[in-house]
Amino acid sequence: MRIKAIIAAAVLTSVAAPAFAQAFYIVQDVKTKKCTITESKPTTTETTVVSGDTVYKTRAEAEAGMKTVKVCTSN
């Protein structure tokens, strides 16, 4: 009985874990041209994603990626 409960908990955890995964985007303010890192994809026209289709899993990855985005390094 306990083994079934442990297996069920493991299955639920493996299914729920990706839902808690964070995503980071490199975005640029359209007016100021300043780049920042956000945890949500922009839904307004005030900012735009400048990292293409790349979604970073950690803030550190996004910070490193921001150094390689040309529109962010030219400011």
Residue frames as a rotation matrix with the C-alpha (Angstrom) as fourth column:
MET 1
0.568 0.823 0.000 0.00
0.823 -0.568 0.000 0.00
0.000 0.000 -1.000 0.00
ARG 2
0.501 -0.453 -0.737 2.79
0.134 -0.801 0.583 2.43
-0.855 -0.391 -0.341 0.88
ILE 3
-0.579 -0.738 0.347 4.66
0.434 0.081 0.897 1.65
-0.690 0.670 0.274 -2.32
LYS 4
-0.081 0.639 0.765 1.59
0.981 -0.087 0.176 2.60
0.178 0.765 -0.619 -4.36
ALA 5
0.832 0.390 -0.394 1.32
0.491 -0.848 0.198 5.88
-0.257 -0.358 -0.897 -2.47
ILE 6
0.063 -0.906 -0.420 5.00
0.103 -0.412 0.905 6.64
-0.993 -0.100 0.067 -3.05
ILE 7
-0.629 -0.244 0.738 4.70
0.708 0.212 0.673 5.85
-0.321 0.946 0.040 -6.75
ALA 8
0.354 0.846 0.398 1.58
0.918 -0.396 0.027 8.01
0.181 0.356 -0.917 -7.04
ALA 9
0.736 -0.136 -0.663 3.34
0.241 -0.863 0.445 10.90
-0.632 -0.487 -0.602 -5.29
ALA 10
-0.352 -0.936 0.014 6.37
0.261 -0.084 0.962 10.55
-0.899 0.342 0.273 -7.57
VAL 11
-0.389 0.297 0.872 4.18
0.921 0.109 0.374 10.59
0.016 0.948 -0.316 -10.68
LEU 12
0.699 0.715 -0.024 2.28
0.715 -0.696 0.074 13.67
0.037 -0.069 -0.997 -9.48
THR 13
0.436 -0.629 -0.643 5.50
0.133 -0.662 0.738 15.46
-0.890 -0.408 -0.205 -8.63
SER 14
-0.579 -0.714 0.394 7.04
0.479 0.093 0.873 14.74
-0.660 0.694 0.289 -12.02
VAL 15
-0.086 0.642 0.762 3.93
0.960 -0.150 0.235 16.05
0.265 0.752 -0.604 -13.77
ALA 16
0.835 0.501 -0.228 3.58
0.550 -0.780 0.299 19.16
-0.029 -0.375 -0.927 -11.59
ALA 17
0.129 -0.883 -0.451 7.27
0.625 -0.280 0.728 20.14
-0.770 -0.376 0.516 -11.52
PRO 18
-0.590 -0.401 0.701 7.39
0.805 -0.354 0.476 21.64
0.057 0.845 0.532 -15.03
ALA 19
0.409 0.820 0.400 4.49
0.718 -0.560 0.414 23.90
0.564 0.117 -0.818 -14.14
PHE 20
0.868 -0.134 -0.479 6.70
0.322 -0.583 0.746 25.59
-0.379 -0.802 -0.462 -11.55
ALA 21
-0.051 -0.930 0.364 9.64
0.968 0.044 0.248 26.01
-0.246 0.365 0.898 -13.91
GLN 22
0.349 0.113 -0.930 10.66
0.146 -0.987 -0.065 29.60
-0.926 -0.113 -0.361 -14.35
ALA 23
0.259 -0.261 0.930 11.25
0.965 0.022 -0.262 31.31
0.048 0.965 0.258 -17.64
PHE 24
0.096 -0.318 -0.943 13.24
0.293 -0.896 0.332 34.48
-0.951 -0.308 0.007 -18.24
TYR 25
0.541 0.146 0.828 13.07
0.841 -0.119 -0.528 36.73
0.021 0.982 -0.187 -21.29
ILE 26
-0.598 -0.674 -0.435 15.33
0.583 -0.737 0.340 39.53
-0.550 -0.050 0.834 -22.49
VAL 27
0.404 0.816 0.414 13.10
0.913 -0.329 -0.242 42.44
-0.062 0.476 -0.877 -23.43
GLN 28
-0.778 -0.621 0.094 13.70
0.628 -0.771 0.106 45.94
0.007 0.141 0.990 -24.69
ASP 29
0.029 0.739 -0.673 11.66
0.465 -0.606 -0.645 49.04
-0.885 -0.294 -0.361 -23.90
VAL 30
0.280 0.156 0.947 10.51
0.960 -0.043 -0.276 50.43
-0.003 0.987 -0.162 -27.25
LYS 31
0.943 0.172 0.284 10.89
0.188 -0.982 -0.031 54.09
0.273 0.082 -0.958 -26.17
THR 32
0.721 -0.678 0.143 14.11
-0.577 -0.473 0.666 54.05
-0.384 -0.563 -0.732 -24.14
LYS 33
0.543 -0.467 -0.698 15.77
-0.470 0.520 -0.713 51.10
0.696 0.715 0.062 -25.95
LYS 34
-0.290 -0.622 0.728 16.88
-0.955 0.133 -0.267 49.79
0.069 -0.772 -0.632 -22.53
CYS 35
-0.067 0.193 -0.979 17.10
-0.255 0.945 0.204 46.02
0.965 0.263 -0.014 -22.13
THR 36
-0.233 0.044 0.971 15.90
-0.970 0.062 -0.236 44.20
-0.070 -0.997 0.028 -19.03
ILE 37
-0.867 -0.003 -0.499 15.18
-0.055 0.995 0.089 40.65
0.496 0.104 -0.862 -17.93
THR 38
-0.208 0.868 0.451 11.62
-0.973 -0.232 -0.002 39.67
0.103 -0.439 0.893 -17.10
GLU 39
-0.826 -0.020 0.564 9.96
-0.229 0.925 -0.303 36.53
-0.515 -0.379 -0.769 -15.81
SER 40
0.118 0.904 0.412 6.98
0.397 0.337 -0.854 36.87
-0.910 0.264 -0.319 -18.12
LYS 41
-0.561 -0.249 0.789 6.67
0.824 -0.078 0.561 37.30
-0.079 0.965 0.249 -21.85
PRO 42
-0.866 0.213 -0.453 5.56
-0.132 -0.970 -0.204 40.85
-0.482 -0.116 0.868 -22.72
THR 43
-0.288 0.851 0.438 1.91
0.887 0.410 -0.213 41.23
-0.361 0.327 -0.873 -23.60
THR 44
0.660 0.459 -0.595 2.00
0.238 -0.879 -0.413 44.93
-0.713 0.131 -0.689 -24.50
THR 45
0.704 -0.387 0.596 3.65
0.617 -0.082 -0.782 46.82
0.352 0.918 0.181 -27.33
GLU 46
0.896 -0.374 0.239 5.72
-0.439 -0.826 0.353 48.89
0.066 -0.422 -0.904 -24.88
THR 47
-0.052 -0.922 0.384 8.36
-0.740 0.294 0.605 46.15
-0.670 -0.253 -0.698 -24.65
THR 48
0.734 0.226 -0.640 9.50
-0.636 0.559 -0.532 43.53
0.237 0.798 0.554 -27.11
VAL 49
0.723 -0.500 0.477 11.45
0.100 0.759 0.644 40.28
-0.684 -0.418 0.598 -26.74
VAL 50
0.597 -0.578 -0.556 14.91
-0.801 -0.470 -0.371 40.75
-0.047 0.667 -0.744 -28.26
SER 51
-0.361 -0.756 0.546 16.30
-0.698 0.608 0.379 37.29
-0.618 -0.244 -0.747 -27.62
GLY 52
-0.594 0.181 -0.784 14.32
-0.658 0.452 0.603 35.67
0.464 0.873 -0.149 -30.42
ASP 53
0.409 0.768 -0.493 12.76
-0.366 0.633 0.682 32.35
0.836 -0.099 0.540 -29.46
THR 54
-0.475 -0.712 -0.518 15.22
0.219 0.474 -0.853 31.83
0.852 -0.518 -0.069 -26.62
VAL 55
0.683 0.598 0.419 13.68
-0.367 -0.214 0.905 31.29
0.631 -0.772 0.073 -23.20
TYR 56
-0.406 -0.913 0.034 16.20
-0.406 0.147 -0.902 31.15
0.818 -0.380 -0.431 -20.37
LYS 57
0.267 0.499 -0.825 15.73
0.434 0.702 0.565 28.81
0.861 -0.508 -0.029 -17.41
THR 58
0.206 -0.250 -0.946 17.70
0.956 -0.154 0.249 30.89
-0.208 -0.956 0.208 -14.91
ARG 59
0.954 0.099 -0.284 18.34
0.087 -0.995 -0.055 34.58
-0.288 0.028 -0.957 -14.40
ALA 60
0.117 -0.989 -0.089 22.09
-0.179 -0.109 0.978 33.93
-0.977 -0.099 -0.190 -14.69
GLU 61
-0.316 -0.160 0.935 21.58
0.794 0.495 0.353 32.41
-0.519 0.854 -0.029 -18.15
ALA 62
0.648 0.642 0.409 19.51
0.761 -0.567 -0.315 35.41
0.029 0.516 -0.856 -19.17
GLU 63
0.764 -0.433 -0.479 22.16
-0.156 -0.843 0.514 37.84
-0.626 -0.318 -0.712 -17.89
ALA 64
-0.319 -0.898 0.304 24.83
0.120 0.280 0.952 36.03
-0.940 0.340 0.018 -19.89
GLY 65
-0.112 0.373 0.921 22.54
0.959 0.283 0.002 35.97
-0.260 0.884 -0.389 -22.92
MET 66
0.846 0.470 -0.251 21.87
0.419 -0.878 -0.232 39.70
-0.329 0.091 -0.940 -22.64
LYS 67
0.172 -0.880 -0.443 25.60
-0.209 -0.472 0.857 40.34
-0.963 -0.054 -0.265 -23.16
THR 68
-0.680 -0.459 0.572 25.37
0.378 0.449 0.810 38.66
-0.628 0.767 -0.131 -26.57
VAL 69
0.321 0.847 0.423 22.24
0.897 -0.129 -0.422 40.42
-0.303 0.516 -0.801 -27.86
LYS 70
-0.482 -0.664 0.572 23.48
0.838 -0.540 0.079 43.17
0.256 0.517 0.817 -30.18
VAL 71
0.107 0.578 0.809 20.70
0.248 -0.804 0.541 45.67
0.963 0.142 -0.229 -29.49
CYS 72
0.936 0.223 -0.271 21.44
0.299 -0.102 0.949 45.40
0.184 -0.969 -0.162 -25.77
THR 73
0.258 -0.926 -0.277 25.20
0.865 0.094 0.492 45.74
-0.430 -0.367 0.825 -26.00
SER 74
-0.308 -0.394 0.866 25.17
0.816 -0.577 0.028 48.77
0.488 0.716 0.499 -28.28
ASN 75
0.692 0.628 0.355 23.51
0.326 -0.711 0.623 50.99
0.644 -0.315 -0.697 -25.63
